[in-house]
């Protein structure tokens, strides 16, 4: 989760990395190589309560993944009023409305990701606007609504099959 961070250009920014994973040793080495290890916290596993606290204080959540089943992390951040920066990849593009609830960048384009991070770090008004829209988007989602939409779709498919 990006609390405040973009390498080198803004020494006042920092990065919180929450979660476990096989990439942690590589990311720790990368932070050292880039000279930002002192401004990067690797938090490991965090509880649901701690995750919500981190998301509420963050100005963005960053999820640069090549694919996800769905961007639940982005929606959780949105529920906390925090915009998301994510790869424009399957699963994630459904959870971020580009320019409305956050930003999508081409996967693997570190320069585009850093530029968006700096844009948010420099514009509290933009963060607030995106955060409000992200909260509204997240509030409109629920398991009940998703189940209802799925049921309605299946009913249409069944009706079309019976008639054709």
FENWO-V408718 format. One record per pair of residues at least 6 apart in sequence whose C-alpha atoms are under 7 Angstrom apart, sorted by sequence separation. I is the first residue (numbers start at 0). GAP is how many residues later the second one is. D is the distance in Angstrom with one decimal. If there is no record, write none. Layout:
# FENWO-V408718
i gap d
I GAP D
I GAP D
This chain:
# FENWO-V408718
i gap d
30 6 4.7
76 6 6.7
85 6 6.7
95 6 6.0
97 6 5.6
119 6 6.7
5 7 6.3
95 7 6.8
104 7 6.2
119 7 6.0
4 8 3.8
104 8 6.2
3 9 4.1
4 9 4.1
3 10 4.5
4 10 5.1
73 10 5.7
2 11 6.1
3 11 5.9
2 12 5.7
83 12 6.8
1 13 5.0
2 13 6.3
60 13 7.0
0 14 6.6
1 14 5.8
0 15 5.1
0 16 5.6
60 16 6.7
87 16 5.0
0 17 6.6
83 17 6.9
84 17 5.7
85 17 6.5
86 17 5.4
87 17 5.3
82 18 5.6
83 18 4.7
84 18 4.9
85 18 5.0
86 18 5.0
87 18 5.3
88 18 6.8
82 19 4.8
83 19 6.4
84 19 5.9
85 19 6.3
86 19 5.6
87 19 6.1
70 20 5.8
74 20 6.3
86 20 4.7
60 21 7.0
65 21 6.7
69 21 4.1
70 21 4.7
73 21 6.2
54 22 5.6
59 22 5.6
60 22 6.5
61 22 5.9
62 22 6.2
63 22 5.1
64 22 5.8
66 22 5.5
67 22 6.3
68 22 5.1
69 22 5.8
73 22 7.0
58 23 6.0
59 23 5.1
60 23 4.8
61 23 4.7
62 23 4.6
63 23 4.7
65 23 5.7
66 23 5.2
67 23 4.8
14 24 6.3
15 24 5.9
16 24 6.1
17 24 6.3
18 24 6.8
19 24 5.0
55 24 5.3
57 24 6.7
58 24 7.0
59 24 5.4
60 24 6.1
61 24 5.7
62 24 6.6
66 24 6.2
67 24 6.3
70 24 5.2
13 25 4.7
14 25 4.7
15 25 4.8
16 25 4.9
17 25 5.0
18 25 4.6
19 25 5.5
54 25 6.3
55 25 6.8
59 25 6.8
69 25 7.0
13 26 5.8
14 26 6.3
15 26 6.2
16 26 5.9
17 26 5.4
18 26 4.6
55 26 6.6
15 27 7.0
17 27 6.4
18 27 6.5
54 27 6.5
17 28 6.7
101 28 5.9
6 29 6.6
100 29 4.7
99 30 5.7
100 30 6.4
100 32 5.3
99 33 6.3
100 33 4.4
65 41 6.1
64 42 7.0
63 43 6.5
82 44 6.8
82 47 5.6
82 48 4.9
81 49 4.6
80 50 4.3
80 51 5.8
82 51 6.0
81 52 6.8
77 53 6.5
80 53 6.1
2 54 6.9
80 54 4.9
2 55 4.3
78 55 6.8
79 55 6.5
1 56 5.9
2 56 5.8
77 56 4.3
78 56 4.6
0 57 6.6
1 57 6.5
2 57 6.8
77 57 4.6
1 58 5.3
0 59 6.6
1 59 5.5
78 59 5.3
0 60 4.6
1 60 6.4
77 60 5.7
78 60 6.6
0 61 5.9
74 63 5.5
58 68 6.4
5 108 6.2
5 111 6.3
5 112 6.2
3 117 6.7
